[in-house]
Structure formats: C-alpha cells, structure tokens
C-alpha cells in the first residue's frame, strides 16, 4: 500500500498493520494454538521485549531478522537453545 510493505499482524494499540521489517518469530510450545498466539504477541512486542518475557516464562522462541547487509540474524531464548540443542551465547 503506497509503496510500503505491511504484515498481516495489526498493532492492538493503533489498529494499524505493522510495517514489514524482514523478521519472523518461531515459538515452540506443546500446542500449536498457544505457540501461534505467543508468536503473534512477540512479533508485536519486538525482539528485546519478547526474549525478556520468554526467558522469564521459559518459552522457546527464535527470531530471524533481515540485516542491512542482506543476511539473517537469529536471536533465541535459552529454552529454544535447550530444546533444539543449539549452542551459542544468550540471545544469539
């Protein structure tokens, strides 16, 4: 719309669609409905706040974000790393 890309997720405060920012969120939980709900909420909240919540609640989450150089940056919670067996420092 108007030369801008938007996501299918709406900001609950403004009622406007969130702008596309080259990001995706994956959440691993025992049921798909909860995982989908958390992934949507985390997308609205952004990387830093969602990782903070995930660490407190023990939720497995991974963010993938496009970088300015055209690559991808991943940010994961410690529970995601535990479940998937991936290493790395916190948030990487």
Order of alpha helices (4+ residues) and beta strands (2+ residues): beta-beta-beta-alpha-alpha-beta-beta-alpha
